Amino acid sequence: MNIFEIPDKTGRKIRLTKKQWSHITSPSSPHAYMKNYLKEIEQTLGKPDKILNSIYDERKASYYTYYKKKNNYLRVLVKYLNGEGFIITAYFIKNIRK
């Protein structure tokens, strides 16, 4: 079951499943704080500041949006299979990286 499904800037569908959201926000996850940033994750996919394809895996891409109040970028890592994407993880970082 999906929490949301959104077309990205290029028109491809990206989904966030309940299972993956539980994984990202589980208390034992280093990114558990992301439970408060669901809206920002969706916005980053829809209108990112930058999209970078992975240099290690052609099926992965990182979507970035800068949030001034946090003085950090939100990175949403997406994997594409059969033309559709799903979120692997999301977290805040200081600098953009592949």
DSSP file (Angstrom, degrees, kcal/mol; ACC not computed):
  #  RESIDUE AA STRUCTURE BP1 BP2  ACC     N-H-->O    O-->H-N    N-H-->O    O-->H-N    TCO  KAPPA ALPHA  PHI   PSI    X-CA   Y-CA   Z-CA
    1    1 A M              0   0    0      0, 0.0    17,-2.7     0, 0.0    18,-0.4   0.000 360.0 360.0 360.0 140.4    0.0    0.0    0.0
    2    2 A N  E     -A   17   0A   0     15,-0.3    15,-0.3     1,-0.2     3,-0.1  -0.701 360.0-161.1 -97.1 143.4    1.3    3.5   -0.9
    3    3 A I  E    S-     0   0A   0     13,-3.7     2,-0.3     1,-0.4    14,-0.2   0.853  84.6 -17.8 -80.8 -42.9    1.4    6.5    1.3
    4    4 A F  E     -A   16   0A   0     12,-1.2    12,-2.5    -3,-0.1    -1,-0.4  -0.984  53.0-156.5-155.2 161.7    1.7    8.6   -1.9
    5    5 A E  E     +A   15   0A   0     -2,-0.3    10,-0.2    10,-0.2     8,-0.1  -0.985  23.4 172.8-138.3 129.7    2.5    8.4   -5.5
    6    6 A I  E     -A   14   0A   0      8,-2.8     8,-2.5    -2,-0.4     2,-0.4  -0.987  33.7-118.4-139.7 142.8    3.7   11.4   -7.4
    7    7 A P  E     -A   13   0A   0      0, 0.0     6,-0.2     0, 0.0     5,-0.1  -0.677  35.4-137.1 -78.1 137.3    5.0   12.2  -10.9
    8    8 A D    >   -     0   0    0      4,-3.0     3,-2.0    -2,-0.4    38,-0.2  -0.175  36.6 -81.5 -82.5-175.5    8.5   13.6  -10.7
    9    9 A K  T 3  S+     0   0    0     36,-0.7    37,-0.1     1,-0.3    -1,-0.1   0.758 132.9  49.3 -58.7 -27.1    9.8   16.5  -12.7
   10   10 A T  T 3  S-     0   0    0      2,-0.1    -1,-0.3     0, 0.0     3,-0.1   0.428 120.6-106.5 -94.5   0.1   10.4   14.1  -15.7
   11   11 A G  S <  S+     0   0    0     -3,-2.0     2,-0.2     1,-0.3    -2,-0.1   0.369  75.4 134.0  93.0  -4.6    6.9   12.6  -15.5
   12   12 A R        -     0   0    0     -5,-0.1    -4,-3.0     1,-0.1    -1,-0.3  -0.562  59.2-113.9 -78.8 144.3    7.9    9.2  -14.0
   13   13 A K  E     -A    7   0A   0     70,-0.4    72,-3.5    -6,-0.2     2,-0.4  -0.574  31.1-171.9 -78.3 137.3    5.8    7.9  -11.1
   14   14 A I  E     -Ab   6  85A   0     -8,-2.5    -8,-2.8    -2,-0.3     2,-0.3  -0.996   5.6-166.6-127.7 135.5    7.5    7.7   -7.7
   15   15 A R  E     -Ab   5  86A   0     70,-2.1    72,-2.1    -2,-0.4     2,-0.5  -0.892  18.0-151.8-123.8 153.3    5.8    6.0   -4.8
   16   16 A L  E     -A    4   0A   0    -12,-2.5   -13,-3.7    -2,-0.3   -12,-1.2  -0.978  23.3-154.2-119.1 115.0    6.4    5.8   -1.1
   17   17 A T  E  >  -A    2   0A   0     -2,-0.5     4,-2.4   -15,-0.3   -15,-0.3  -0.497  24.5-120.0 -87.1 157.8    5.1    2.6    0.4
   18   18 A K  H  > S+     0   0    0    -17,-2.7     4,-2.4     1,-0.2     5,-0.2   0.887 114.9  55.3 -60.5 -38.6    4.0    2.1    4.0
   19   19 A K  H  > S+     0   0    0    -18,-0.4     4,-1.8     1,-0.2    -1,-0.2   0.930 110.5  43.1 -62.1 -46.0    6.6   -0.6    4.3
   20   20 A Q  H  > S+     0   0    0      2,-0.2     4,-2.7     1,-0.2    -1,-0.2   0.884 111.9  53.7 -69.9 -37.4    9.4    1.7    3.2
   21   21 A W  H  X S+     0   0    0     -4,-2.4     4,-2.5     1,-0.2    -1,-0.2   0.900 108.4  50.6 -61.8 -40.7    8.1    4.6    5.3
   22   22 A S  H  X S+     0   0    0     -4,-2.4     4,-0.7     2,-0.2    -1,-0.2   0.889 110.7  49.7 -63.0 -38.8    8.1    2.3    8.4
   23   23 A H  H >< S+     0   0    0     -4,-1.8     3,-0.5     2,-0.2    -2,-0.2   0.930 113.3  45.1 -64.5 -46.7   11.7    1.4    7.5
   24   24 A I  H 3< S+     0   0    0     -4,-2.7     7,-0.3     1,-0.2    10,-0.3   0.902 122.0  36.6 -64.2 -42.2   12.8    5.0    7.2
   25   25 A T  H 3< S+     0   0    0     -4,-2.5    -1,-0.2    -5,-0.2    -2,-0.2   0.325  82.1 129.8 -99.4   7.4   11.1    6.2   10.3
   26   26 A S  S X< S-     0   0    0     -4,-0.7     3,-2.4    -3,-0.5     6,-0.2  -0.324  70.4-116.0 -62.2 146.0   11.6    3.3   12.6
   27   27 A P  T 3  S+     0   0    0      0, 0.0    -1,-0.1     0, 0.0     5,-0.1   0.762 116.2  53.6 -55.6 -25.8   13.0    4.2   16.0
   28   28 A S  T 3  S+     0   0    0      4,-0.1    -2,-0.1     3,-0.1    -3,-0.0   0.541  89.0 100.4 -86.7  -6.3   16.2    2.3   15.3
   29   29 A S  S X  S-     0   0    0     -3,-2.4     3,-1.4     1,-0.1     4,-0.2  -0.545  75.0-135.1 -79.4 142.7   16.8    4.1   12.0
   30   30 A P  T 3  S+     0   0    0      0, 0.0     3,-0.2     0, 0.0    -1,-0.1   0.659 109.3  51.1 -67.9 -12.5   19.3    6.9   11.9
   31   31 A H  T >   +     0   0    0     -7,-0.3     3,-2.4     1,-0.2     4,-0.1   0.075  68.8 122.0-110.3  22.9   16.7    8.8    9.9
   32   32 A A  G X   +     0   0    0     -3,-1.4     3,-1.8     1,-0.3    -1,-0.2   0.796  64.4  70.3 -56.8 -29.8   13.8    8.3   12.3
   33   33 A Y  G >  S+     0   0    0      1,-0.3     3,-1.5    -3,-0.2    -1,-0.3   0.679  77.7  81.8 -61.3 -16.8   13.4   12.1   12.6
   34   34 A M  G X   +     0   0    0     -3,-2.4     3,-2.7     1,-0.3    -1,-0.3   0.634  64.1  88.8 -66.5 -12.4   12.1   12.1    9.0
   35   35 A K  G <  S+     0   0    0     -3,-1.8     3,-0.4     1,-0.3    -1,-0.3   0.748  86.9  53.4 -57.2 -21.6    8.7   11.1   10.3
   36   36 A N  G <  S+     0   0    0     -3,-1.5    -1,-0.3     1,-0.2    -2,-0.2   0.359 102.6  59.9 -91.9   5.0    8.0   14.9   10.6
   37   37 A Y    <>  +     0   0    0     -3,-2.7     4,-1.9     1,-0.1    -1,-0.2  -0.012  56.8 121.3-126.9  30.0    9.0   15.7    7.0
   38   38 A L  H  > S+     0   0    0     -3,-0.4     4,-2.1     1,-0.2     5,-0.2   0.922  79.9  50.2 -60.3 -45.5    6.6   13.7    4.8
   39   39 A K  H  > S+     0   0    0      1,-0.2     4,-2.3     2,-0.2    -1,-0.2   0.896 109.7  51.2 -60.9 -41.1    5.3   16.8    3.1
   40   40 A E  H  > S+     0   0    0      2,-0.2     4,-2.4     1,-0.2    -1,-0.2   0.856 107.2  53.6 -66.2 -35.6    8.8   18.0    2.3
   41   41 A I  H  X S+     0   0    0     -4,-1.9     4,-1.7     2,-0.2    -1,-0.2   0.941 110.4  46.8 -62.5 -47.0    9.7   14.6    0.8
   42   42 A E  H  X S+     0   0    0     -4,-2.1     4,-1.9     1,-0.2    -2,-0.2   0.906 112.9  49.4 -62.5 -42.1    6.8   14.8   -1.5
   43   43 A Q  H  X S+     0   0    0     -4,-2.3     4,-2.9     1,-0.2    -1,-0.2   0.880 106.9  55.8 -64.4 -38.7    7.7   18.4   -2.5
   44   44 A T  H  < S+     0   0    0     -4,-2.4    -1,-0.2     1,-0.2    -2,-0.2   0.867 109.3  46.5 -63.9 -36.4   11.3   17.5   -3.2
   45   45 A L  H  < S+     0   0    0     -4,-1.7   -36,-0.7     2,-0.2    -1,-0.2   0.887 116.9  43.5 -71.4 -39.1   10.2   14.8   -5.6
   46   46 A G  H  < S+     0   0    0     -4,-1.9    -2,-0.2     1,-0.2    -3,-0.2   0.864 134.2  12.6 -75.7 -37.5    7.7   17.2   -7.4
   47   47 A K  S  < S+     0   0    0     -4,-2.9    -1,-0.2    -5,-0.2    -2,-0.2  -0.527  80.6 176.8-141.1  69.5    9.9   20.3   -7.6
   48   48 A P        -     0   0    0      0, 0.0    17,-0.2     0, 0.0     3,-0.1  -0.362  33.5-139.0 -73.8 154.1   13.5   19.4   -6.7
   49   49 A D  S    S+     0   0    0     15,-3.0     2,-0.3     1,-0.3    16,-0.2   0.821  89.7   1.9 -73.4 -33.6   16.3   22.0   -6.8
   50   50 A K  E     -C   64   0A   0     14,-1.6    14,-2.8     2,-0.0     2,-0.4  -0.993  58.1-157.3-155.5 145.2   18.5   19.3   -8.4
   51   51 A I  E     -C   63   0A   0     -2,-0.3     2,-0.5    12,-0.2    12,-0.2  -0.997  16.0-173.8-123.7 126.5   18.3   15.7   -9.6
   52   52 A L  E     -C   62   0A   0     10,-2.6    10,-3.1    -2,-0.4     2,-0.2  -0.981  18.2-137.3-122.5 129.4   21.6   13.6   -9.8
   53   53 A N  E     -C   61   0A   0     -2,-0.5     8,-0.3     8,-0.2     5,-0.1  -0.591  35.3-102.2 -77.9 144.7   21.8   10.2  -11.2
   54   54 A S        -     0   0    0      6,-2.5     6,-0.1     3,-0.5    -1,-0.1  -0.400  16.8-151.0 -66.8 139.5   24.0    7.8   -9.3
   55   55 A I  S    S+     0   0    0     43,-0.3     3,-0.1     1,-0.1    -1,-0.1   0.587  98.4  47.1 -83.3 -10.5   27.5    7.1  -10.7
   56   56 A Y  S    S+     0   0    0      1,-0.3     2,-0.4    42,-0.3    -1,-0.1   0.722 121.3  25.6-100.7 -27.8   27.3    3.7   -9.1
   57   57 A D    >   -     0   0    0      3,-0.1     3,-2.1     1,-0.1    -3,-0.5  -0.921  60.1-155.1-145.3 112.4   23.9    2.4  -10.1
   58   58 A E  T 3  S+     0   0    0     -2,-0.4    -1,-0.1     1,-0.3    -3,-0.0   0.646  95.1  62.3 -64.1 -14.1   22.1    3.7  -13.2
   59   59 A R  T 3  S+     0   0    0     -6,-0.1    21,-3.2    20,-0.1     2,-0.3   0.500  94.4  77.3 -88.3  -3.4   18.7    2.8  -11.6
   60   60 A K  E <   + D   0  79A   0     -3,-2.1    -6,-2.5    19,-0.2     2,-0.3  -0.830  52.3 175.8-113.1 146.9   19.2    5.2   -8.7
   61   61 A A  E     -CD  53  78A   0     17,-2.4    17,-3.0    -2,-0.3     2,-0.5  -0.992  20.7-138.7-143.7 149.4   18.8    9.0   -8.5
   62   62 A S  E     -CD  52  77A   0    -10,-3.1   -10,-2.6    -2,-0.3     2,-0.4  -0.935  11.9-157.2-111.1 131.5   19.0   11.6   -5.7
   63   63 A Y  E     -CD  51  76A   0     13,-2.5    13,-2.4    -2,-0.5     2,-0.4  -0.911  15.0-165.9-107.3 131.5   16.5   14.4   -5.5
   64   64 A Y  E     +CD  50  75A   0    -14,-2.8   -15,-3.0    -2,-0.4   -14,-1.6  -0.948  17.0 173.6-125.7 139.7   17.6   17.5   -3.6
   65   65 A T  E     - D   0  74A   0      9,-1.4     9,-3.2    -2,-0.4     2,-0.4  -0.989  28.1-130.9-137.9 135.9   15.8   20.6   -2.2
   66   66 A Y  E     - D   0  73A   0     -2,-0.3     2,-0.6     7,-0.2     7,-0.2  -0.727  15.0-161.3 -87.7 131.0   17.5   23.2    0.0
   67   67 A Y  E >>> - D   0  72A   0      5,-3.0     5,-1.4    -2,-0.4     4,-1.2  -0.928   2.3-163.6-114.9 107.2   15.7   24.1    3.2
   68   68 A K  T 345S+     0   0    0     -2,-0.6     3,-0.4     1,-0.3    -1,-0.2   0.867  86.7  57.1 -58.7 -42.2   16.9   27.4    4.5
   69   69 A K  T 345S+     0   0    0      1,-0.3    -1,-0.3     2,-0.1    -2,-0.0   0.771 116.4  37.0 -65.5 -24.0   15.5   27.0    8.0
   70   70 A K  T <45S-     0   0    0     -3,-0.9    -1,-0.3     2,-0.2    -2,-0.2   0.549 100.3-137.2 -98.4 -11.0   17.4   23.8    8.5
   71   71 A N  T  <5S+     0   0    0     -4,-1.2     2,-0.3    -3,-0.4    -3,-0.2   0.871  71.5  96.1  54.6  38.6   20.4   25.1    6.5
   72   72 A N  E   <S-D   67   0A   0     -5,-1.4    -5,-3.0    -7,-0.0     2,-0.4  -0.954  75.8-110.8-148.9 163.0   20.6   21.7    4.8
   73   73 A Y  E     -DE  66  93A   0     20,-3.3    20,-2.7    -2,-0.3     2,-0.6  -0.796  25.1-132.9 -94.6 142.1   19.5   19.8    1.7
   74   74 A L  E     -DE  65  92A   0     -9,-3.2    -9,-1.4    -2,-0.4     2,-0.5  -0.873  23.2-159.8 -90.2 124.1   16.8   17.2    1.8
   75   75 A R  E     -DE  64  91A   0     16,-3.2    16,-2.1    -2,-0.6     2,-0.5  -0.929   9.0-172.3-107.3 125.0   18.1   14.2   -0.1
   76   76 A V  E     -DE  63  90A   0    -13,-2.4   -13,-2.5    -2,-0.5     2,-0.5  -0.972  12.3-152.4-117.0 116.3   15.5   11.7   -1.3
   77   77 A L  E     -DE  62  89A   0     12,-2.4    11,-3.3    -2,-0.5    12,-1.1  -0.785  16.0-173.2 -94.6 125.5   17.0    8.6   -2.9
   78   78 A V  E     -DE  61  87A   0    -17,-3.0   -17,-2.4    -2,-0.5     2,-0.4  -0.918  13.5-156.6-122.1 141.9   14.9    6.8   -5.5
   79   79 A K  E     -DE  60  86A   0      7,-2.5     7,-2.2    -2,-0.4     2,-0.5  -0.968  13.3-146.9-116.7 136.1   15.4    3.6   -7.3
   80   80 A Y  E     + E   0  85A   0    -21,-3.2     2,-0.4    -2,-0.4     5,-0.2  -0.880  20.0 171.2-106.5 131.4   13.7    2.9  -10.7
   81   81 A L  E >  S- E   0  84A   0      3,-2.9     3,-2.0    -2,-0.5    -2,-0.0  -0.995  73.0  -7.4-135.4 131.0   12.5   -0.4  -11.8
   82   82 A N  T 3  S-     0   0    0     -2,-0.4     3,-0.1     1,-0.3    -1,-0.1   0.846 129.9 -54.9  53.1  38.1   10.4   -1.0  -15.0
   83   83 A G  T 3  S+     0   0    0      1,-0.2   -70,-0.4   -71,-0.0     2,-0.4   0.403 119.7  98.0  81.8  -3.5   10.0    2.8  -15.5
   84   84 A E  E <   - E   0  81A   0     -3,-2.0    -3,-2.9   -72,-0.1     2,-0.3  -0.912  60.5-141.8-120.3 148.7    8.6    3.5  -12.0
   85   85 A G  E     -bE  14  80A   0    -72,-3.5   -70,-2.1    -2,-0.4     2,-0.3  -0.735  11.1-169.2-109.9 155.1   10.4    4.7   -9.0
   86   86 A F  E     -bE  15  79A   0     -7,-2.2    -7,-2.5    -2,-0.3     2,-0.3  -0.994  31.3-107.3-138.3 147.5   10.2    4.0   -5.3
   87   87 A I  E     - E   0  78A   0    -72,-2.1    -9,-0.2    -2,-0.3   -70,-0.2  -0.543  27.6-179.2 -76.5 130.6   11.8    5.8   -2.4
   88   88 A I  E     -     0   0A   0    -11,-3.3     2,-0.3     1,-0.4    -1,-0.2   0.863  65.7 -30.7 -90.5 -49.2   14.7    4.0   -0.7
   89   89 A T  E     - E   0  77A   0    -12,-1.1   -12,-2.4     2,-0.0    -1,-0.4  -0.965  50.2-151.4-160.2 171.5   15.4    6.6    1.9
   90   90 A A  E     + E   0  76A   0     -2,-0.3     2,-0.3   -14,-0.2   -14,-0.2  -0.976  25.0 144.1-153.3 141.0   15.4   10.3    2.8
   91   91 A Y  E     - E   0  75A   0    -16,-2.1   -16,-3.2    -2,-0.3     2,-0.3  -0.979  44.7 -95.1-168.0 165.3   17.4   12.5    5.1
   92   92 A F  E     + E   0  74A   0     -2,-0.3     2,-0.3   -18,-0.2   -18,-0.2  -0.731  40.0 174.6 -92.9 140.3   19.0   15.9    5.5
   93   93 A I  E     - E   0  73A   0    -20,-2.7   -20,-3.3    -2,-0.3     3,-0.1  -0.960  36.2-127.8-140.6 158.8   22.6   16.6    4.5
   94   94 A K  S    S+     0   0    0     -2,-0.3     2,-0.3   -22,-0.2    -1,-0.1   0.900  89.9  26.4 -71.8 -43.2   24.9   19.6    4.4
   95   95 A N  S    S-     0   0    0    -22,-0.1     2,-0.2   -23,-0.1    -1,-0.1  -0.902  83.4-104.9-128.9 151.1   26.1   19.2    0.8
   96   96 A I        +     0   0    0     -2,-0.3     2,-0.3    -3,-0.1    -2,-0.0  -0.514  46.0 168.0 -70.9 136.4   24.9   17.6   -2.4
   97   97 A R              0   0    0     -2,-0.2   -45,-0.1   -45,-0.1   -35,-0.0  -0.979 360.0 360.0-146.5 158.7   26.6   14.3   -3.3
   98   98 A K              0   0    0     -2,-0.3   -43,-0.3   -44,-0.0   -42,-0.3   0.437 360.0 360.0 -87.5 360.0   26.0   11.5   -5.7
